[in-house]
Amino acid sequence: MRRRAWLTLGAVLIGGGGVVTYATASPSGGSGAPGQERRPVEVYDLALKGTAAGERKLPRTETEQFSLVGVSWTGALKPLEGTAQVRARGLETGEWGAWRDLELNAAPPEEVEAGMRGASHPLWVGPSDGVEARVVHEDGTTAALPKGLEVNLVDPGVVTEAETRVDAPEPAAFVVDGSPSPSPSPEPTAPPSTMPQPPVTSRADWGADESKSPDPSEYNAEVKAVFVHHTDGANDYDCAESAAIVRGIYAYHTEVNGWNDVGYNFLVDKCGTVFEGRKGGIDRPVLGAHTYGFNRESAGIAVLGTHITGGTSDAALAAVARVTAWKLGQYGADPAGTVKLTAGATQTNYFGTAFTAGEQYTFHRVSGHRDGFNTQCPGNALYAQLPTVRTWAAGPVDGLRIVSLTDATAKGSTYYTKGTPVVRWSATTPAALIKRYDVLVDGQSVAGTSGAGYAKRITLTAGSHTVSVRATHQSGAVSTTDALTVVAETTAPVFTAAPTLDLRTGTVNTGSAPVTLRWKATDDQALRQVQLLTPSTATFSAAAYLSNRTAKPGTAATWSMRAYDYAGNYRDAAATYTPVILQESAAVRTGTWSTRSSTSYLGGRSYSSAAKGAGLSWTFTGRSAAWVVSRASSSGQAYVYVDGVKAATVDLKSAATSYRQAIWTKTWTANAKHTVKIVVVGTSGRPTVTTDGLVYIR
């Protein structure tokens, strides 16, 4: 027989001095743990009243402490076609919260017993001590509302070790409802599953008072499908409150709905904790009361909170997927598949699909409550997440990809390494549903980790290889990333031409001469870059072979460079060069030359001549030279001779006046003694040549 606790009448004052009667479940006996306040689970029932047709209200009412609220009415199968709203006063703040809608289309029981009531989904509001409620018929019509409308408040109490005993004492007295006791179905064996069992918080651990559920458990033949629900209520609960929320739902289902146990087989909070729901053994096909018309072949998993506009957390989805995979794995069912279920009632679901009792209909193995009944549950957002649950539960591992190769560098689609790269990967399937990862080199596993792994260092022999990561789902399904081409090599690049320094055209100062740095580097696989290390720093591409820079005259400087390949191997090369300035006064003169003084000239002085055939010659030992002049629109031309051989005719004419310009350069392959001579051409109308001197590099 289904038994129900006697209700004790009490009273509280409401605003205006009125008195509202309420009922509380008789507390069970037992003492709390030392030093901890003990408070049993309590249920309070407050009548909704009103004279207007189609409307019932409860004014702001001061109450005993509660955390869960709902609305119920006489007639377990009678729907409440309207709107029910409640608001609560926070126990700690003393402030009234916003009005909240109650979800009214909760599934009725498939087998109605005396004392069962129609009820909304319960709403978790947190510790409160005041309530206000209103129920209005659909569209504001004056049609009659169900009789016996009540606001039902649940205080989940404070659980101690003494209260979590499986053999909790029975209440002092019971009322017999007159219906015959159901014949207990034989307790089936627990078949092994193809998937591991996730951690589950037992009824004893979350504080189930087993006296509220005295009837024996009933069982199905198997679990063919799982229906996912949400419980309604706030989503901002602390996960430390989850056990209390479960206790509240349990008390609501048994003492408000009048059921013989909590309706769901499992409940899951946003932190991923799984709670045992209906008693009878989590590893057995316990008959639940969660999806009207389809309880006989399924299990129900409820996610705490409301998920109409906001989806649940990844932790909760992972927990639902793990429970689903394990339960369906006991019966060889694929969570990603479909199944035909036999309707236990004639009805229409949320999408308008009509079911006829006794007929079979196709469902996803993982379905939402709305697939079987006309309800919003589990909410639009959570319903949209069910494909993810199916994928995570069934496998293969989803979203698997290699994130990076540490100690390796990519050139195009090929990676280069010295031989010991770290492979890093990721997947969207939670680690708890992954059996293992393997790193494959040329198709063979060379390293493995648990499902929680995400990186592994491997060793490669010299040469080209393929590297991929294989994930094995708990179901045994396998997925593999696209293979990467990885070349292992330890040969350093080669400088086929060491760094050399040449003078170039440009402006010369006593502290700066324009130069061109040249080099050439190659690699047996792939040259990545070349760096200048001293006397300054710069990085060049593999294709580069020169860089225009400046050097300080009179100072010996080492030009050191480093060539890198994509594997990280490198080789250094260096050479030392000294730029030297030879002033015009250091030249051997022929013909007529005059001295000019100005801060614009190199060293403050220069030679100038308009005499045809006047010459200046400098002799030096070096590998590169540049003639430095002043230029203007009236400047003339000069011949340049190198080691007695005419090398060039240089025109100094320039639209803009400029000084200290290296206008002609010459470079040899090695240091040697050379003579550079300039001779005035005596150009008609602009014969003047003004020279600052000569710069060479040794």
Buried (B, 14 or more C-beta within 10 A) or exposed (E): BBBBBEBEEEEBEBEEEEEBEBBBBBBBEBEBEEEEEBBBBBBBBBBBEBEEEBBBBBBBBEBBBBBBBBBBBEBBEBBBBBBBBBBBBBBEEEEBBEEBBBBBBBBBBBEEBEBBBBBBBBBBBBBBBBBBBBBBBBEEEEEEBBEBBBBBBBBBBBBBEBBBBEEBEBBEEBEEBEBEEBEEBEBBEEBEBBBEBBEBBEBBEBBBBBBBBBBBBBBBEBBBBBBBBBBBBBBEBEBEBBBBBBBBBBBBBBBBBBBBBBBBBBBBBBBBBBBBBBBBBBBBBBBBBBBBBBBBBBBBBBBBBBBBEEBBBBBBBBBBBBBBBBBBBBBEBBBBEEBEBBBBBEBEBBEEEEBEEEEEBEBBBBBBBBBBBBBBBBBBBBBEBBEBBBBBBBBBBBEBEBEBBEBBBBBEEBBBBBBEBBBBBEBEBBBBBBBBBBBBBBEEEBBEBEBEBBBBEBEBEEEBBEBBBBBBBBBEBBBBBEBBBBBBBEEBBBBEEBBBBBBBBBBBEEEBBBBBBBBBBEBEBBBBBBBBBEBEEEEBEBEBBBBEBBBBBEEEBEBBBBBBBBBBBBBEBBBEBBBBBBBBEEBEBBEEBEEBEEEBBBEEBBBBBBBEEBBBBBBBEBBBBBBBBBBBEBBBBBBBBBEEEEBBEBBBEBEEEBBBBBBBBBBEEEBEEBEBBBBBBBBEEBBBBBBBBBBBBB
